[in-house]
Amino acid sequence: MNIVVCIKQVPDTAEVKINPETNTLIRDGVENIMNPFDRQALETALILKDTSGAKVTVVSMGPPQATDILKEAIAMGADDAVLISDRALAGSDTLATSVALAAAVRKVGECDLVLCGKQAIDGDTAQVGPEMAEHLGIPQVTGALKVVLGADGRLLVDRENESSSQTLAVTLPAVVTVTKSEKEPRFASIKGKMKARKAEIPVMGAVELEIDPKVIGLSGSPTKVLKIFTPSVPQIESEIINEEDTDKAVDMLIEKLVQAKIITH
């Protein structure tokens, strides 16, 4: 079983700031990390590797420094890695990104399963995985919580719904986006770190992927981000009722809510 896991390097959202003049993210000095949902997808792939003997290849699209998360993935247990990096890809929206990633999956060779995080924390669109499935012409399942290989060769996927969960059986090859892995993502082993340190990550661009430049980058992106900003947080006055007697405290609270015309008698 051959698995491709798509991972993305994203800024740590706890440290993200926005330039008020350009309305763009300030990335200087901000730590880059592996997208948390992609880490869950990688762990899902590694569980399948442990149970079914799968080969796991990780693919990332980004600048040269994205090799950091690819090597991190190898240290965790992935077998191979590929970086998609090309100036022609700059400015790609989710559609153009999915075109490039789908092309990379084809280049990797025979692939039974493509795993992605359900979304990236820097965009939160959840579009790339499903779009890849459409480009590849294979089934898709989104929001996976657990993925196992069934006795009949089909993939059994427990997926989340708004108020419940369901189990689907899907024929392979397929694309599955992961919300949360069955287990917490593992730590890198000493052996894995040594392998990652020696690993040479091949880089593919538009030429190697045989992609028409018109369908990637800005020219291949039908969506544009016009503005990005931090929403203003209204200042709310608060008052603490210091009354040990619960009944009195409740009466005081009700009286204040009535005065504020939030409730009526």
Backbone as numpy.savetxt, mean C-alpha at the origin, in Angstrom:
# Nx Ny Nz CAx CAy CAz Cx Cy Cz
4.89 -22.19 -7.33 4.05 -20.99 -7.33 4.93 -19.74 -7.33
4.72 -18.87 -8.28 5.49 -17.63 -8.39 4.62 -16.44 -8.00
5.11 -15.68 -7.02 4.36 -14.53 -6.51 5.16 -13.25 -6.75
4.48 -12.22 -7.24 5.07 -10.89 -7.37 4.37 -9.98 -6.37
5.15 -9.29 -5.55 4.59 -8.35 -4.58 5.02 -6.94 -4.97
4.05 -6.07 -5.17 4.34 -4.68 -5.53 4.42 -3.85 -4.24
5.54 -3.19 -4.03 5.72 -2.38 -2.83 6.11 -0.96 -3.23
5.82 -0.02 -2.35 6.09 1.38 -2.65 6.81 2.04 -1.48
7.78 2.89 -1.80 8.44 3.70 -0.78 7.64 4.98 -0.61
7.25 5.25 0.62 6.40 6.42 0.92 7.01 7.22 2.06
6.70 8.51 2.16 7.16 9.28 3.31 6.40 8.87 4.56
7.09 8.87 5.68 6.44 8.56 6.94 5.39 9.63 7.22
4.11 9.24 7.20 3.04 10.24 7.29 3.03 10.97 8.63
3.69 10.42 9.62 3.75 11.10 10.91 4.63 12.34 10.84
5.44 12.43 9.77 6.37 13.54 9.66 6.10 14.43 8.44
5.04 14.14 7.69 4.78 14.87 6.46 4.34 16.31 6.74
4.92 17.23 6.00 4.51 18.62 6.07 4.24 19.11 4.66
3.47 20.19 4.55 3.08 20.71 3.25 3.60 22.12 3.07
4.17 22.40 1.91 4.63 23.74 1.58 3.41 24.59 1.26
3.11 25.62 2.06 1.89 26.41 1.87 1.89 27.23 0.58
3.07 27.47 0.01 3.16 28.26 -1.21 2.96 27.43 -2.47
3.56 26.22 -2.46 3.47 25.37 -3.66 2.40 24.28 -3.54
1.85 24.11 -2.32 0.86 23.06 -2.06 1.39 21.67 -2.39
2.68 21.45 -2.15 3.29 20.15 -2.38 3.88 19.62 -1.08
4.10 18.30 -1.05 4.68 17.69 0.14 6.15 18.10 0.28
6.56 18.40 1.48 7.98 18.67 1.76 8.63 17.34 2.10
9.45 16.82 1.20 10.05 15.51 1.40 11.46 15.59 1.98
12.08 16.77 1.90 13.43 16.92 2.43 13.44 16.67 3.93
14.33 15.78 4.34 14.46 15.50 5.77 13.39 14.58 6.33
12.50 14.07 5.46 11.44 13.18 5.91 11.85 11.73 5.64
11.73 10.88 6.62 12.12 9.48 6.47 11.18 8.77 5.52
11.75 7.96 4.63 10.96 7.14 3.73 10.85 5.72 4.28
9.69 5.13 4.16 9.45 3.79 4.68 8.72 2.95 3.64
8.67 1.64 3.89 7.86 0.78 3.03 6.40 1.02 3.38
5.58 1.20 2.38 4.15 1.42 2.61 3.61 0.32 3.53
3.00 0.67 4.66 2.56 -0.34 5.64 1.64 -1.42 5.06
0.73 -1.06 4.17 -0.15 -2.07 3.57 0.65 -3.02 2.67
1.68 -2.50 2.00 2.52 -3.35 1.17 3.32 -4.32 2.03
3.71 -3.88 3.22 4.40 -4.77 4.15 3.48 -5.94 4.54
2.18 -5.64 4.71 1.22 -6.71 5.00 1.11 -7.66 3.81
1.14 -7.12 2.60 1.08 -7.96 1.39 2.32 -8.84 1.29
3.47 -8.27 1.62 4.72 -9.04 1.58 4.67 -10.19 2.59
4.19 -9.92 3.79 4.08 -10.99 4.79 3.14 -12.08 4.31
2.04 -11.70 3.64 1.11 -12.69 3.08 1.83 -13.58 2.09
2.67 -12.97 1.24 3.44 -13.75 0.26 4.43 -14.68 0.95
5.07 -14.19 2.00 6.06 -15.01 2.70 5.41 -16.17 3.45
4.18 -15.97 3.92 3.44 -17.08 4.54 3.18 -18.16 3.49
2.77 -17.75 2.29 2.55 -18.70 1.20 3.85 -19.39 0.80
4.95 -18.65 0.88 6.26 -19.25 0.60 6.57 -20.33 1.63
6.29 -20.03 2.90 6.56 -20.99 3.98 5.70 -22.25 3.85
4.44 -22.07 3.43 3.49 -23.19 3.41 3.44 -23.93 2.08
3.75 -23.21 0.98 3.58 -23.81 -0.35 4.85 -23.81 -1.19
5.94 -23.31 -0.63 7.20 -23.29 -1.37 7.22 -22.30 -2.52
6.52 -21.19 -2.38 6.43 -20.20 -3.45 7.73 -19.41 -3.59
7.96 -18.90 -4.78 9.06 -17.95 -5.02 8.46 -16.56 -4.98
9.11 -15.64 -4.24 8.58 -14.29 -4.06 9.52 -13.27 -4.68
8.98 -12.49 -5.61 9.73 -11.40 -6.24 9.05 -10.08 -5.89
9.81 -9.12 -5.41 9.25 -7.81 -5.08 9.59 -6.81 -6.18
8.63 -5.95 -6.48 8.79 -4.94 -7.53 8.39 -3.59 -6.97
9.19 -2.58 -7.25 8.85 -1.23 -6.80 9.12 -0.25 -7.93
8.27 0.77 -8.03 8.47 1.84 -9.00 8.79 3.12 -8.24
9.93 3.73 -8.56 10.31 4.93 -7.84 11.72 5.36 -8.17
12.26 6.32 -7.42 13.63 6.80 -7.64 14.64 5.75 -7.18
15.92 5.94 -7.48 16.95 4.96 -7.11 16.95 4.58 -5.64
16.62 5.53 -4.76 16.65 5.21 -3.32 15.58 4.21 -2.90
14.65 3.89 -3.81 13.64 2.88 -3.50 14.26 1.49 -3.37
15.53 1.35 -3.76 16.22 0.08 -3.56 16.29 -0.26 -2.06
16.19 0.75 -1.21 16.25 0.50 0.23 15.14 -0.44 0.68
13.91 -0.19 0.21 12.81 -1.05 0.66 12.85 -2.40 -0.05
13.42 -2.45 -1.25 13.56 -3.72 -1.95 14.54 -4.62 -1.20
15.63 -4.03 -0.73 16.59 -4.81 0.05 16.01 -5.20 1.41
15.18 -4.32 1.95 14.50 -4.66 3.20 13.59 -5.88 2.99
12.90 -5.91 1.84 12.02 -7.03 1.52 12.82 -8.33 1.37
13.99 -8.24 0.75 14.85 -9.42 0.61 15.31 -9.89 1.98
15.65 -8.95 2.85 16.08 -9.29 4.20 14.96 -10.00 4.97
13.71 -9.67 4.65 12.57 -10.30 5.32 12.30 -11.69 4.78
12.78 -11.98 3.53 12.57 -13.32 2.99 12.25 -13.40 1.52
12.09 -12.25 0.83 11.82 -12.28 -0.61 13.04 -12.85 -1.35
12.78 -13.47 -2.50 13.87 -14.12 -3.25 14.56 -13.17 -4.22
13.79 -12.38 -4.94 14.34 -11.47 -5.94 13.65 -10.13 -5.85
14.26 -9.13 -6.52 13.68 -7.78 -6.52 13.99 -7.09 -7.83
13.07 -6.20 -8.23 13.24 -5.41 -9.45 12.81 -3.98 -9.16
13.61 -3.02 -9.61 13.26 -1.61 -9.46 12.87 -1.05 -10.83
11.73 -0.37 -10.88 11.32 0.34 -12.09 11.63 1.81 -11.85
12.56 2.32 -12.60 12.97 3.72 -12.39 13.35 4.34 -13.73
12.71 5.45 -14.05 12.93 6.10 -15.34 12.35 7.51 -15.25
13.08 8.49 -15.76 12.56 9.86 -15.76 11.25 9.97 -16.53
11.08 9.09 -17.49 9.84 9.11 -18.29 8.62 8.78 -17.44
8.84 8.17 -16.27 7.73 7.79 -15.39 7.35 8.89 -14.42
8.13 9.96 -14.36 7.87 11.04 -13.41 6.48 11.64 -13.62
5.77 11.85 -12.55 4.44 12.45 -12.63 3.33 11.48 -12.94
3.64 10.18 -12.93 2.61 9.17 -13.24 1.51 9.15 -12.20
0.26 9.13 -12.65 -0.86 8.96 -11.72 -1.09 7.46 -11.54
-2.19 7.08 -10.91 -2.41 5.66 -10.64 -2.54 4.84 -11.91
-3.16 5.40 -12.95 -3.32 4.66 -14.20 -1.97 4.40 -14.85
-1.16 5.44 -14.99 0.17 5.28 -15.61 1.05 4.36 -14.77
0.93 4.46 -13.45 1.70 3.58 -12.57 1.31 2.13 -12.76
0.02 1.88 -12.85 -0.45 0.50 -13.03 -0.01 -0.08 -14.36
0.10 0.76 -15.39 0.59 0.30 -16.70 2.03 -0.19 -16.56
2.86 0.60 -15.88 4.27 0.24 -15.70 4.42 -1.02 -14.85
3.67 -1.10 -13.75 3.78 -2.26 -12.88 3.29 -3.53 -13.57
2.22 -3.42 -14.35 1.72 -4.58 -15.09 2.76 -5.06 -16.11
3.43 -4.10 -16.74 4.48 -4.46 -17.70 5.63 -5.16 -17.00
5.95 -4.71 -15.77 7.02 -5.35 -15.00 6.65 -6.77 -14.62
5.37 -7.00 -14.27 4.92 -8.35 -13.93 5.11 -9.27 -15.13
4.78 -8.79 -16.30 4.97 -9.60 -17.51 6.45 -9.91 -17.73
7.32 -8.94 -17.47 8.75 -9.12 -17.69 9.36 -10.09 -16.69
8.81 -10.11 -15.48 9.33 -11.03 -14.47 9.19 -12.47 -14.94
8.18 -12.74 -15.72 7.98 -14.08 -16.26 6.70 -14.69 -15.74
6.65 -16.02 -15.72 5.45 -16.72 -15.28 5.09 -16.30 -13.86
3.89 -15.81 -13.70 3.45 -15.31 -12.39 2.06 -15.86 -12.07
1.94 -16.48 -10.90 0.67 -17.06 -10.50 -0.18 -16.09 -9.68
0.50 -15.21 -8.94 -0.22 -14.33 -8.03 0.50 -13.00 -7.88
-0.26 -11.91 -7.99 0.27 -10.57 -7.74 -0.39 -10.05 -6.47
0.45 -9.67 -5.51 -0.06 -9.12 -4.25 0.35 -7.66 -4.11
-0.58 -6.83 -3.66 -0.33 -5.41 -3.40 -0.98 -5.04 -2.07
-0.48 -3.99 -1.44 -1.21 -3.43 -0.32 -2.50 -2.83 -0.86
-3.53 -2.74 -0.02 -4.82 -2.25 -0.53 -4.73 -0.81 -1.03
-3.77 -0.03 -0.47 -3.58 1.35 -0.90 -2.27 1.86 -0.33
-1.80 2.98 -0.87 -0.59 3.62 -0.36 -0.99 4.76 0.57
-0.28 4.92 1.67 -0.68 5.91 2.66 -0.42 7.34 2.21
0.33 7.53 1.12 0.56 8.90 0.64 -0.47 9.32 -0.40
-1.29 8.39 -0.87 -2.31 8.73 -1.86 -3.70 8.26 -1.47
-3.76 7.08 -0.83 -5.02 6.51 -0.35 -6.07 6.32 -1.44
-5.64 6.01 -2.67 -6.62 5.85 -3.75 -7.14 4.42 -3.87
-6.30 3.43 -3.54 -6.66 2.00 -3.67 -7.01 1.64 -5.11
-6.36 2.29 -6.08 -6.70 2.07 -7.49 -5.68 1.22 -8.24
-4.41 1.25 -7.83 -3.36 0.62 -8.64 -3.55 -0.89 -8.77
-3.84 -1.59 -7.67 -4.02 -3.04 -7.74 -5.11 -3.46 -8.71
-6.34 -2.94 -8.55 -7.40 -3.29 -9.48 -7.08 -2.91 -10.93
-6.42 -1.77 -11.13 -6.06 -1.37 -12.50 -5.06 -2.34 -13.10
-4.12 -2.82 -12.29 -3.16 -3.82 -12.79 -3.89 -5.08 -13.25
-4.88 -5.51 -12.48 -5.64 -6.71 -12.85 -6.30 -6.53 -14.21
-6.83 -5.34 -14.46 -7.47 -5.07 -15.75 -6.44 -5.10 -16.88
-5.26 -4.51 -16.66 -4.22 -4.53 -17.70 -3.76 -5.96 -17.98
-3.66 -6.77 -16.93 -3.18 -8.14 -17.09 -4.28 -9.09 -17.54
-5.54 -8.64 -17.42 -6.66 -9.47 -17.85 -6.89 -10.68 -16.96
-6.70 -10.49 -15.64 -6.87 -11.60 -14.70 -7.80 -11.19 -13.56
-8.35 -12.18 -12.82 -9.28 -11.85 -11.73 -8.60 -11.04 -10.62
-9.43 -10.39 -9.80 -8.91 -9.61 -8.69 -9.80 -9.79 -7.46
-9.16 -9.71 -6.29 -9.87 -9.70 -5.01 -9.24 -8.59 -4.18
-10.05 -7.74 -3.58 -9.53 -6.62 -2.81 -9.80 -6.80 -1.31
-9.02 -6.09 -0.50 -9.25 -6.06 0.94 -9.02 -7.38 1.64
-7.99 -8.14 1.22 -7.75 -9.47 1.79 -7.24 -9.40 3.23
-7.71 -10.34 4.04 -7.25 -10.50 5.42 -6.46 -11.79 5.60
-6.76 -12.79 4.76 -6.05 -14.06 4.82 -6.10 -14.69 3.44
-4.96 -15.26 3.01 -4.86 -15.87 1.69 -4.23 -17.24 1.83
-4.92 -18.28 1.36 -4.36 -19.63 1.40 -4.60 -20.31 0.06
-3.74 -21.27 -0.25 -3.88 -22.04 -1.48 -4.73 -23.25 -1.20
-5.86 -23.36 -1.91 -6.78 -24.47 -1.70 -6.27 -25.76 -2.30
-6.87 -26.88 -1.90 -6.46 -28.20 -2.39 -6.72 -28.35 -3.89
-7.68 -27.59 -4.40 -8.01 -27.69 -5.83 -7.19 -26.73 -6.68
-6.22 -26.03 -6.07 -5.37 -25.12 -6.84 -5.91 -23.71 -6.90
-7.13 -23.50 -6.42 -7.66 -22.14 -6.38 -7.19 -21.44 -5.11
-7.23 -20.13 -5.14 -6.83 -19.33 -3.99 -8.06 -19.01 -3.15
-7.98 -19.24 -1.84 -9.08 -18.92 -0.94 -8.72 -17.63 -0.21
-9.56 -16.61 -0.36 -9.26 -15.29 0.17 -10.36 -14.84 1.11
-10.00 -14.61 2.37 -10.92 -13.97 3.31 -10.77 -12.47 3.13
-11.86 -11.78 2.83 -11.78 -10.35 2.58 -12.77 -9.59 3.46
-12.43 -8.35 3.76 -13.28 -7.55 4.63 -14.37 -6.84 3.84
-15.51 -6.68 4.47 -16.58 -5.83 3.99 -16.81 -4.75 5.04
-17.74 -3.87 4.81 -17.99 -2.80 5.77 -18.45 -3.33 7.11
-19.28 -4.35 7.12 -19.83 -4.85 8.38 -19.62 -6.34 8.58
-18.88 -7.00 7.67 -18.68 -8.43 7.78 -17.46 -8.83 6.96
-17.25 -10.13 6.82 -16.18 -10.62 5.97 -16.74 -11.75 5.12
-16.05 -12.09 4.06 -16.49 -13.17 3.20 -15.28 -13.92 2.67
-15.48 -15.16 2.29 -14.41 -15.96 1.72 -14.72 -16.23 0.25
-13.76 -15.89 -0.60 -13.91 -16.08 -2.04 -12.89 -17.08 -2.54
-13.26 -17.86 -3.53 -12.33 -18.76 -4.22 -12.04 -18.16 -5.58
-10.77 -18.00 -5.93 -10.41 -17.36 -7.18 -9.39 -18.22 -7.92
-9.58 -18.34 -9.23 -8.62 -19.10 -10.04 -7.37 -18.26 -10.28
-6.26 -18.93 -10.40 -4.99 -18.26 -10.67 -4.67 -18.29 -12.15
-3.95 -17.30 -12.65 -3.35 -16.16 -11.94 -4.40 -15.12 -11.53
-4.04 -14.33 -10.51 -4.96 -13.32 -10.00 -4.17 -12.22 -9.30
-4.86 -11.09 -9.09 -4.31 -9.99 -8.31 -5.11 -9.89 -7.02
-4.41 -9.79 -5.88 -5.07 -9.65 -4.59 -4.46 -8.46 -3.86
-5.32 -7.56 -3.38 -4.82 -6.46 -2.56 -5.09 -6.79 -1.09
-4.12 -6.49 -0.24 -4.15 -6.94 1.15 -4.36 -5.77 2.10
-5.31 -5.95 3.02 -5.54 -4.99 4.09 -4.67 -5.31 5.29
-4.71 -6.58 5.71 -3.93 -7.01 6.87 -3.58 -8.48 6.70
-2.34 -8.80 6.98 -1.89 -10.17 6.87 -2.42 -11.02 8.02
-2.41 -12.34 7.80 -2.84 -13.28 8.83 -1.97 -13.15 10.08
-0.69 -12.79 9.90 0.24 -12.61 11.01 0.91 -11.25 10.89
1.47 -10.77 11.99 2.21 -9.52 11.94 3.45 -9.70 11.07
3.79 -8.69 10.26 4.98 -8.80 9.41 6.22 -9.17 10.23
7.00 -10.08 9.68 8.18 -10.59 10.38 9.33 -9.60 10.34
10.28 -9.81 11.22 11.50 -9.02 11.21 12.52 -9.69 10.29
13.45 -8.92 9.80 14.51 -9.47 8.96 15.43 -10.34 9.80
15.88 -11.45 9.23 16.82 -12.33 9.92 18.25 -11.89 9.61
19.21 -12.38 10.40 20.62 -12.08 10.14 21.02 -12.59 8.76
20.58 -13.81 8.45 20.89 -14.39 7.14 20.27 -13.55 6.04
19.04 -13.09 6.26 18.36 -12.27 5.25 19.06 -10.95 5.05
19.52 -10.33 6.13 20.24 -9.06 6.02 21.54 -9.22 5.23
22.21 -10.33 5.44 23.46 -10.60 4.71 23.17 -10.78 3.22
22.07 -11.49 2.92 21.69 -11.67 1.51 21.32 -10.34 0.87
20.58 -9.50 1.62 20.14 -8.20 1.09 21.33 -7.29 0.84
22.33 -7.34 1.71 23.50 -6.48 1.58 24.25 -6.79 0.28
24.27 -8.06 -0.10 24.99 -8.48 -1.31 24.14 -8.38 -2.57
22.83 -8.23 -2.40 21.92 -8.25 -3.56 22.14 -7.06 -4.48
22.13 -7.32 -5.77 22.17 -6.28 -6.79 20.79 -6.20 -7.43
20.18 -5.06 -7.32 18.80 -4.90 -7.80 18.81 -4.44 -9.25
18.27 -5.24 -10.18 18.20 -4.80 -11.57 17.20 -3.65 -11.71
17.51 -2.72 -12.62 16.65 -1.55 -12.84 16.07 -1.63 -14.25
14.78 -1.42 -14.36 14.10 -1.42 -15.66 13.47 -0.06 -15.89
13.55 0.40 -17.13 12.90 1.65 -17.52 11.87 1.37 -18.60
11.40 2.44 -19.21 10.36 2.29 -20.24 10.83 1.44 -21.40
12.11 1.56 -21.77 12.64 0.78 -22.90 12.63 -0.70 -22.57
13.17 -1.06 -21.40 13.22 -2.47 -21.00 11.83 -3.07 -20.85
10.88 -2.24 -20.39 9.51 -2.72 -20.18 8.69 -2.68 -21.47
9.28 -2.10 -22.51 8.60 -1.98 -23.81 7.27 -1.24 -23.68
7.34 -0.09 -23.00 6.15 0.74 -22.79 6.21 1.96 -23.69
5.08 2.28 -24.30 4.97 3.51 -25.08 5.04 4.70 -24.11
6.01 5.62 -24.28 6.13 6.77 -23.37 4.85 7.60 -23.25
3.97 7.49 -24.22 2.74 8.28 -24.19 1.75 7.79 -23.13
1.93 6.55 -22.64 0.96 6.01 -21.68 1.50 6.02 -20.25
2.65 6.65 -20.04 3.21 6.77 -18.70 3.59 8.22 -18.44
4.01 8.51 -17.21 4.40 9.89 -16.89 3.22 10.83 -16.98
3.52 12.10 -17.10 2.46 13.11 -17.17 1.57 12.94 -18.39
2.17 12.56 -19.53 1.38 12.43 -20.75 0.38 11.28 -20.68
0.68 10.28 -19.85 -0.22 9.14 -19.73 -1.10 9.20 -18.51
-1.14 10.35 -17.85 -1.90 10.50 -16.61 -3.12 11.40 -16.82
-4.31 10.82 -16.88 -5.52 11.64 -17.09 -5.94 12.43 -15.85
-5.42 12.09 -14.69 -5.79 12.83 -13.47 -4.63 13.73 -13.04
-4.97 14.88 -12.50 -3.97 15.85 -12.05 -4.35 16.32 -10.65
-3.35 16.48 -9.79 -3.58 17.03 -8.45 -3.47 18.54 -8.54
-4.58 19.24 -8.35 -4.60 20.69 -8.48 -4.17 21.39 -7.21
-4.48 20.78 -6.05 -4.14 21.43 -4.80 -4.09 20.41 -3.69
-3.16 20.60 -2.78 -3.07 19.77 -1.60 -2.86 20.68 -0.40
-3.58 20.43 0.67 -3.50 21.33 1.82 -3.86 20.59 3.09
-3.47 21.18 4.21 -3.83 20.65 5.52 -5.13 21.32 5.96
-6.18 20.56 6.22 -7.45 21.17 6.63 -7.30 21.88 7.96
-7.98 23.02 8.06 -7.92 23.78 9.31 -8.73 23.06 10.39
-8.22 23.09 11.58 -8.89 22.46 12.71 -9.51 23.55 13.58
-10.83 23.57 13.71 -11.47 24.63 14.49 -11.08 24.53 15.97
-10.92 25.68 16.59 -10.60 25.73 18.01 -11.90 25.55 18.81
-11.91 24.55 19.63 -13.12 24.24 20.41 -12.83 24.47 21.89
-13.67 25.30 22.51 -13.51 25.54 23.94 -14.09 24.36 24.72
-13.37 23.97 25.74 -13.83 22.85 26.55 -13.88 23.25 28.02
-14.68 22.54 28.76 -14.81 22.80 30.19 -14.89 21.48 30.93
-14.14 21.35 32.00 -14.15 20.13 32.81 -15.03 20.36 34.04
-15.96 19.46 34.24 -16.84 19.54 35.41 -16.20 18.75 36.55
-15.70 19.45 37.53 -15.07 18.82 38.69 -16.10 18.62 39.80
-16.83 17.57 39.71 -17.85 17.26 40.70 -17.80 15.76 40.99
-17.52 15.40 42.23 -17.38 14.00 42.60 -18.72 13.27 42.59
-19.79 13.98 42.92 -21.11 13.35 42.93 -21.59 13.19 41.48
-21.76 11.94 41.07 -22.12 11.66 39.67 -23.45 12.29 39.28
-24.45 12.21 40.15 -25.77 12.76 39.83 -25.68 14.28 39.62
-24.95 14.95 40.50 -24.79 16.39 40.36 -24.03 16.74 39.08
-22.99 15.94 38.77 -22.20 16.18 37.57 -23.06 16.07 36.31
-23.97 15.06 36.32 -24.86 14.87 35.16 -25.82 16.04 35.05
-26.37 16.48 36.18 -27.30 17.62 36.16 -26.59 18.87 35.64
-25.36 19.11 36.08 -24.60 20.27 35.63 -24.34 20.19 34.14
-24.01 18.99 33.64 -23.74 18.81 32.22 -24.98 19.09 31.39
-26.13 18.54 31.84 -27.38 18.75 31.10 -27.73 20.23 31.07
-27.53 20.92 32.18 -27.85 22.33 32.25 -27.00 23.14 31.26
-25.72 22.79 31.16 -24.84 23.51 30.25 -25.20 23.22 28.79
-25.60 21.97 28.50 -26.01 21.62 27.13 -27.29 22.34 26.73
-28.19 22.52 27.72 -29.43 23.25 27.44 -29.11 24.72 27.19
-28.23 25.30 28.01 -27.84 26.70 27.83 -27.18 26.91 26.46
-26.44 25.91 26.04 -25.76 26.04 24.75 -26.69 25.69 23.58
-27.95 25.34 23.90 -28.97 24.99 22.92 -28.58 23.78 22.09
-27.80 22.86 22.73 -27.44 21.62 22.07 -28.56 20.60 22.28
-29.18 20.63 23.46 -30.34 19.80 23.74 -31.44 20.66 24.35
-32.62 20.13 24.39 -33.75 20.84 25.01 -34.37 19.94 26.06
-35.03 20.54 27.02 -35.71 19.78 28.07 -36.88 19.03 27.46
